[in-house]
């Protein structure tokens, strides 16, 4: 019995060694170091050499093929600039024009017809000189009279101080207007500069009134009423006639 058990144990050990040699070391066991092997065994094993992988040759950089569009057809209509078309959702494209854009001629302004002189009312009136009015943009010289020139001295009374005659004439007209509106007979077309025109306040002719006050003389083409007004001023010795001798035709005082 002892011999049989010993033989069976030997068979099991031999089988285990055979399996160990086929599968490698059992996990958990220390590997066999090379230093523990005999020197003769180490010398017999040649060192492992790894051949380097061959390098792939670099390919030269080749630019991509340039795609060129064929030359346009010889079309005279296509030689001009490309028209710009504005479009989009809900927008119908406009007509395409290959020629130059034609501009529409500007509309002609309506021609203003001069209807002749007419009486016009003005509320913004400023006396800017002897017999001269500014009607809010248009300047008017009272027609039919000759105002005194600047530089000539006048006295309103024999014992009064002398002042510039043109200034006194302007002041007299300012006192007559006193921010009142006037009516002047003017053309419907405005002119540049000062234009002569008759002006009135109600039924009073301002030109005739200025002559009657002695602050203007009738012009050569003045109506006869202006000359009658001058005779009245001379006889009264007012305005520029304050120091002038009285005409013989004046009534006896």
Secondary structure as UniProt FT lines:
FT   HELIX           2..23
FT   TURN            27..28
FT   HELIX           34..36
FT   HELIX           39..44
FT   HELIX           76..79
FT   TURN            89..90
FT   STRAND          118..122
FT   STRAND          126..129
FT   TURN            130..131
FT   STRAND          132..134
FT   STRAND          139..142
FT   TURN            143..144
FT   STRAND          145..147
FT   TURN            150..151
FT   STRAND          153..154
FT   TURN            158..159
FT   STRAND          163..164
FT   HELIX           165..177
FT   TURN            178..179
FT   STRAND          182..186
FT   STRAND          194..197
FT   STRAND          199..201
FT   TURN            202..203
FT   STRAND          204..205
FT   HELIX           206..212
FT   TURN            213..214
FT   STRAND          216..218
FT   TURN            220..221
FT   HELIX           224..236
FT   HELIX           239..241
FT   TURN            248..249
//
